[in-house]
């Protein structure tokens, strides 16, 4: 996504592509099978038709990643705290059984997409939750202070897993 807007950053992070340097089997499988999956999913074509023309190229990569994460994680409850309605559509397409809400529910959250840091949401996360933070480059300090176990830095997006059975690790991925 940022490859065309800031090629210097993309070139500096090129050594972190395709899971190079990742020794955890869980993290490597997530990078290879979810983040770098290049095969066309069943809902891409239909969902992409309704995207505004300005979002068709820059935002599509992130939305496709959300669909793949939702399909891989199969969340029951999703908190989608954003101004974009496209995010909720792509997450719902990845997992039809998911209950997607635009605010912080009282129940536990399995998957959460945030545009900005929100400490209230963190209190509703549990051991099998996944948190995705957009605009990571602006909120990196808040993201790094999360009690997450495994985290991925995609430069624009941060992904945090809270499962305590894994060793604490932070990965940089050239997405």
Buried (B, 14 or more C-beta within 10 A) or exposed (E): BBBEEEEEBBEEBEEBBEBEEBEBEBBBEBBEEBBBBEEEBEBBEEBBEEBEEEBEEEBBEBBBBBBBBBBBBEBBBBBBBBEBEBBBBBBBBBBEEBBBBBEBBEEEBBBBBBBEBBEEBBEBBEEEBBBBBBBBBEBBEBBBEBEBBBBBBBBBBBBBBBBEEEEEBBBBBBB
